[in-house]
Amino acid sequence: MLSKTYDMIVLGLGAMGGATAFELARRGHSVLGLEQYALGHDRGSSHGQTRIIRRAYFEGPEYVPLLHRAYERWYELEQRTGRHLFTVCGCLSIGPPDGTLLAGIRRAAAAHHLDVEPLSPAELRQRYPPFQFADTFHAVYEPHAGFLLAEECVRAHLDEACRLGADLRADEPVVSWEPVGLGVVVRTARGSYAASRLIITAGSWTGALLRDLSLPLTVRRKVVFWFSPPDPRPFLRHRFPVYLCETSQGFYYGFPALDPGGVKVARHDGGDLVPDPSALSRVVQPEEARDCLEFLERHLPAAVGPRSRASVCLYTMTPDAHFVLDQHPECPAVVLGAGFSGHGFKFASVVGEILADLAEIGHSRQAIGMFRLTRRWGRTEETG
Ligand SMILES: Cc1cc2nc3c(=O)[nH]c(=O)nc-3n(C[C@H](O)[C@H](O)[C@H](O)COP(=O)(O)OP(=O)(O)OC[C@H]3O[C@@H](n4cnc5c(N)ncnc54)[C@H](O)[C@@H]3O)c2cc1C
């Protein structure tokens, strides 16, 4: 027995599903959003206070047009909702001059005429005294980068989707879906729903939901930490930027101090493989902080202080660390947004638009060829 029929069903209401539900509702569709946990929960990939947003994208110059649009859409969301979501504080990228990070930034900046400022080792020391790096490290400063308030962004999309009439349901896991006629039927523990289109934005649960496709997705456990510096003043956001550091020990990133919890820092590469995201341990062992603490001791010693918080989060990796944005290969009524590989949040505002385009008209006005399921899955280091 069908409970109800909709134009569009969005499966999973994290950063990407929330943005998609909002965009579809904004375009006048009847939308059902289904989330297995509470709305805005902390068991997926879209929590933990902040996310970096930047445009000089070392991961590939092809992302830059999407980032231009993502910036516009975040500003528009702020304007629509009256919420503060995006703080510009600049992004400092530090690494070997010809490493993945700095060479990639130079490539993206040159291809798209972006405003970035190269800093020599001496200029880095003079401008940002808390950072301690040998002369083999150079830097690039991107002034219009900054951070998004993660939970606020998710909440803004969800609230706005509801205001526009979307029916968003928490604690209602989808147990199965199947194509029926030209559309789909989705089953949950509470009912069955029909729709012309299904958009799957299930984060780390995508592989299990689409087992038949054998998607090359792997899930990694990531822990982020906050440390309280004895003197937080040099780390406040009017002085201190978000940063990325490519070092021989690993790829690290961090944020200014936003509250008494202090500075947030994490490692981007690596992370334990997670066979079942629903069974993930969220307990953080004291020794898990050692890696990030050693990074701070080596390169940002004035930030070292008591560990105030930690948060466990998930990366859903593709082999080439590029996203999946496509229609289901056997069922064009189903659209898929997945594999955001630890760098997707900043794009959520434009991903919502792309997935809405794919659901509505089967293609996007953005260039998304590199995100097709039919691409050859090259391998890359997990820097992203
Ligand atoms: C520690 C960390 C730091 C990051 N830093 C950055 C950064 O600085 N900048 C950046 O741009 N990106 C960053 N990212 C990446 C970014 O946060 C993610 O790419 C993005 O949040 C992924 O969103 P999502 O909607 O795909 O996944 P999720 O937020 O996990 O959403 C998927 C949702 O689907 C739901 N779901 C799954 N299965 C079902 C089902 N059967 N029924 C109903 N609901 C279901 C889940 O419960 C979940 O709510 C970071 C990620 C992490 C973990």
PDBQT file of the ligand as one rigid body, heavy atoms in Angstrom, charges set to zero:
ROOT
HETATM    1  C1  LIG A 401      36.343  15.499   9.647  1.00  0.00    +0.000 C 
HETATM    2  C2  LIG A 401      35.872  16.018   8.318  1.00  0.00    +0.000 A 
HETATM    3  C3  LIG A 401      36.360  17.214   7.855  1.00  0.00    +0.000 A 
HETATM    4  C4  LIG A 401      35.957  17.710   6.620  1.00  0.00    +0.000 A 
HETATM    5  N1  LIG A 401      36.427  18.916   6.203  1.00  0.00    +0.000 NA
HETATM    6  C5  LIG A 401      35.949  19.462   5.066  1.00  0.00    +0.000 A 
HETATM    7  C6  LIG A 401      36.310  20.774   4.717  1.00  0.00    +0.000 A 
HETATM    8  O1  LIG A 401      37.049  21.456   5.451  1.00  0.00    +0.000 OA
HETATM    9  N2  LIG A 401      35.790  21.284   3.589  1.00  0.00    +0.000 N 
HETATM   10  C7  LIG A 401      34.956  20.579   2.781  1.00  0.00    +0.000 A 
HETATM   11  O2  LIG A 401      34.527  21.115   1.747  1.00  0.00    +0.000 OA
HETATM   12  N3  LIG A 401      34.586  19.327   3.102  1.00  0.00    +0.000 NA
HETATM   13  C8  LIG A 401      35.043  18.758   4.225  1.00  0.00    +0.000 A 
HETATM   14  N4  LIG A 401      34.662  17.508   4.609  1.00  0.00    +0.000 N 
HETATM   15  C9  LIG A 401      33.803  16.711   3.713  1.00  0.00    +0.000 C 
HETATM   16  C10 LIG A 401      32.332  17.046   3.845  1.00  0.00    +0.000 C 
HETATM   17  O3  LIG A 401      31.991  17.355   5.167  1.00  0.00    +0.000 OA
HETATM   18  C11 LIG A 401      31.523  15.887   3.290  1.00  0.00    +0.000 C 
HETATM   19  O4  LIG A 401      31.949  15.662   1.948  1.00  0.00    +0.000 OA
HETATM   20  C12 LIG A 401      30.041  16.168   3.302  1.00  0.00    +0.000 C 
HETATM   21  O5  LIG A 401      29.618  16.568   4.572  1.00  0.00    +0.000 OA
HETATM   22  C13 LIG A 401      29.298  14.912   2.861  1.00  0.00    +0.000 C 
HETATM   23  O6  LIG A 401      27.906  15.134   2.982  1.00  0.00    +0.000 OA
HETATM   24  P1  LIG A 401      26.874  13.997   2.634  1.00  0.00    +0.000 P 
HETATM   25  O7  LIG A 401      25.530  14.657   2.647  1.00  0.00    +0.000 OA
HETATM   26  O8  LIG A 401      27.302  13.258   1.430  1.00  0.00    +0.000 OA
HETATM   27  O9  LIG A 401      26.987  12.933   3.849  1.00  0.00    +0.000 OA
HETATM   28  P2  LIG A 401      26.254  12.903   5.266  1.00  0.00    +0.000 P 
HETATM   29  O10 LIG A 401      26.294  14.222   5.916  1.00  0.00    +0.000 OA
HETATM   30  O11 LIG A 401      26.802  11.769   6.038  1.00  0.00    +0.000 OA
HETATM   31  O12 LIG A 401      24.743  12.632   4.885  1.00  0.00    +0.000 OA
HETATM   32  C14 LIG A 401      24.259  11.379   4.463  1.00  0.00    +0.000 C 
HETATM   33  C15 LIG A 401      22.949  11.159   5.192  1.00  0.00    +0.000 C 
HETATM   34  O13 LIG A 401      22.265  10.042   4.676  1.00  0.00    +0.000 OA
HETATM   35  C16 LIG A 401      21.610   9.419   5.759  1.00  0.00    +0.000 C 
HETATM   36  N5  LIG A 401      21.255   8.045   5.363  1.00  0.00    +0.000 N 
HETATM   37  C17 LIG A 401      22.114   7.074   4.985  1.00  0.00    +0.000 A 
HETATM   38  N6  LIG A 401      21.445   5.927   4.707  1.00  0.00    +0.000 NA
HETATM   39  C18 LIG A 401      20.137   6.188   4.907  1.00  0.00    +0.000 A 
HETATM   40  C19 LIG A 401      18.939   5.414   4.797  1.00  0.00    +0.000 A 
HETATM   41  N7  LIG A 401      18.968   4.107   4.427  1.00  0.00    +0.000 N 
HETATM   42  N8  LIG A 401      17.748   6.002   5.082  1.00  0.00    +0.000 NA
HETATM   43  C20 LIG A 401      17.702   7.314   5.439  1.00  0.00    +0.000 A 
HETATM   44  N9  LIG A 401      18.810   8.092   5.593  1.00  0.00    +0.000 NA
HETATM   45  C21 LIG A 401      20.002   7.535   5.325  1.00  0.00    +0.000 A 
HETATM   46  C22 LIG A 401      22.655   9.486   6.866  1.00  0.00    +0.000 C 
HETATM   47  O14 LIG A 401      22.130   9.266   8.141  1.00  0.00    +0.000 OA
HETATM   48  C23 LIG A 401      23.181  10.898   6.666  1.00  0.00    +0.000 C 
HETATM   49  O15 LIG A 401      22.453  11.837   7.433  1.00  0.00    +0.000 OA
HETATM   50  C24 LIG A 401      35.042  16.978   5.836  1.00  0.00    +0.000 A 
HETATM   51  C25 LIG A 401      34.535  15.768   6.311  1.00  0.00    +0.000 A 
HETATM   52  C26 LIG A 401      34.927  15.282   7.550  1.00  0.00    +0.000 A 
HETATM   53  C27 LIG A 401      34.375  13.984   8.048  1.00  0.00    +0.000 C 
ENDROOT
TORSDOF 0
